[in-house]
Amino acid sequence: MYNGGKIIAGLVIFFGLLTVPFFINAVKPTSGANPSIDTPVINSLDTKECVKPADYMRIEHMKVLDEWRDEVVRDGDRKTIHVGGKDFQKSLQNGCMECHSNKKQFCDECHKYAGVKPYCWSCHFVKEEGRI
């Protein structure tokens, strides 16, 4: 092998550069997402109950929103959902955001932590923030 030393040195440098991000993330402290559900509407509720249990909504809220979108937009089914003595509209703006009105602290906090950029806000907007 004529250039064995150069090849081995190149491979060592390559794998060193390849693994640096893993080592940095292994020692870097991370803070979990801490969404704030402390809004005036939620605080005024007797039972802090959503359309599904909180543990389910933390993980599967996009499935619920996708189902609602399909039912409302594609099927024209705008029936409200009745849970725990309260009616919920199948609507991000007029349903979810009525209680979870603190988009920056509630939605954006978790989405930033998870590294996702939902496309919801390309059509919907938060009433308090106005049209983007």
N, C-alpha and C positions, 0 to 999 in steps of 0.2 A: 504494500500500500504506500503510494508515494506521498500523499498529503494527509495521512492518517491523523497527525497531530492537529492540523487545522480543522479537519472534519470533527474530531472529538471536541475540540475547544468550541467550535460553532454550535454543536449539539448541546453542550453544557450551558452556553450562554442562552440558547433558544429555550431550553427547558427552565432555566432560571427565570427568564423574563415571562415565560408562560405561567409559572407558579407564583410570582410575586403578588398578584391580586388576591389569591387565596390566603397567603400568609398575612397580608395586611388586614383582610376581613376577619381572620381568625383572632387577631389580637385587638382589633378595634371594638370598643364597647358600642353596643347598639341599644337604643331605647325603643321599646315597642310603641306602636301607635296608641295614642291616648285620646280617642274621640270624646268630645264633650256633648253629652245629651242634655246639658243644663240649659234649657230654653224656657221662656215664660209659659209657653203653651204646655210643654211636657210637665213642668212643675205644677201647673194648675189642675192636671188630671188626677182623678181619684185613683184609678188603676193605670199604671204605665204599660198599657197593652197595645201591641201593634197587630198587624194582620196575621202574623205568625209569631211564635216565641222568639225572644231576643237572640238566643244562641243560634237558631236557624237563620235568622235574618243577618247576623254577622257574617255568616259563611255563604249563604245562598241568595242574598238580596237581588243579585243580577238575574237569577232564574225567575224570581217573582216579577221583576220589572220587564223582562223579555216576554213572559207569559201575558202580562197586562198589555204590553205594546201590541202583541199579536192579536189578542182578543179585541182591543179597542180599534186599532188602526185597520187591521185586515178583516175582522169579522163584524165590526160595528157594535160590539157588546160593551155598552157603557154602564152596566148595572153596578151599583155600589156594593161593597162588601160590608156585611154587618158582623162585627166582632165585639163582644163584651159590652153591648149596649151603645156602641158607637158605629156610625157609618163612615166608611172610607171610600173615596173615589179612586178609581183605577187611573191615577194620574200622578206623575212625578211632581209637577208644580202644584197642583191643587189637592193632592193627597199627601204624599210623603213630606213635601216641604212645608205643609201647614204646621206640622209638629216639629220636624227637624229643620228649622228655619236657619240654623247657623251653619250654612254650607262650608264656610272656611274651616271651622273647628270640627265639624262632624264628617262631612264627605271628604274634603280635601286632605285632612289629616291622615286618614287610612289609605286613601288612594296614593298619596305621596309615599307613605311607608311601604306599601305593597309594590310600588313602581308601575302602577297602571294608569292609563289615561283614558277614562271612559268617554265615549262619544255622545253621552247624554246631552252635554252642554252645547253641542253644536246646534241643537234645535231648541232646547229648553233654556230658560233663564230664571234666576232668582229674582222675585219681585222687588226685594229691597235693594238689590244691586242694579236693577234696570237691565235693559237689553245690552248684550255685549256686542 
